[in-house]
Amino acid sequence: MEIDTLRKALEWSTVLHYAVATIWFIAYRRHRRWYGGLIERLFGLSKAEVDEQVFLLLGLYKIGILLFFLIPSIALRIAS
């Protein structure tokens, strides 16, 4: 695989993963009461704890996107 092809694949993966993160955020914000109530009944967490966990996972997902897709694509762009 050529470096340019890999760089383009990483850039498109970054865009797609950020789209997934955006959809996740919008879906959670729109259905917050339903999802919070479901998790509250299943696991005994309060709605504030559910919010905290969802946004923690969303933040970790975004950090993963940066570390595994965006930074390598920038490095390949600089190297080529």
N, C-alpha and C positions, 0 to 999 in steps of 0.2 A: 504494500500500500504506500502510495506517495504521501509526502508530508502535506501537500496542499489538499489532497482528498481527506486526510485525517483531520486537518484543521477545519475544513468546511463541515465535516460530520460533527465535530465537537461544537461548532457554532450553532448548527441547526438543533443539536440536542439541547444546548443551553436555552434556545428560544422555546422549544417544546416543553422543557421542564418548567420554565417560568410561566408558560401558559397553564400548565397543570396546577402550579402553585396559586395562580390567580383565580382559576376556576374553583379550587379548593376553598380559598378565602371567601369568594363571593357566595358559594353554596353554603358554607358554614354560617355566614352572616345572615343569609336569607332564612335559613332553617334552624336558627340557634335555639329557639324554645323547644322545638320538637326533639332535636338531637340532645340538648341538655337534659330534658326530661327523661329521655331513653337511657342515657348513661347514668343519670341519678338513680333510676329504678334498678338498673342492672348491677351497678358497682357501688352504689351508696355514696357517690361523690356529689358535692354541692355544685351548683351551676358555675360558681366562681372558680372552683377547682377544674371543672371541665374546660372553661375558657382558658385557664392557665395552661393546661396540658395540650390543648389544640394549638395554641399559639406557640408553645415551646416546640412542638413537633414541626410546625410550619417553619419556624426559625431554623431548626436543625436541617430541614429539607433544603432551605435556601443556602445554608452554609455548605451543604454537600454539593449543591449545584455549582457554587463558586469554586470549591476545591477540586472537583472532578471534571468539570466541563469548561468553565469560563477561563480560569487561570491557565490550564494547559493550552487552550486555543490561543490565548494572548502570547504565551511563550513560543508557540509554533509560528505565530505571525511575526514575532520579533526575530526568531531564528532564521526565517526564510527570506 
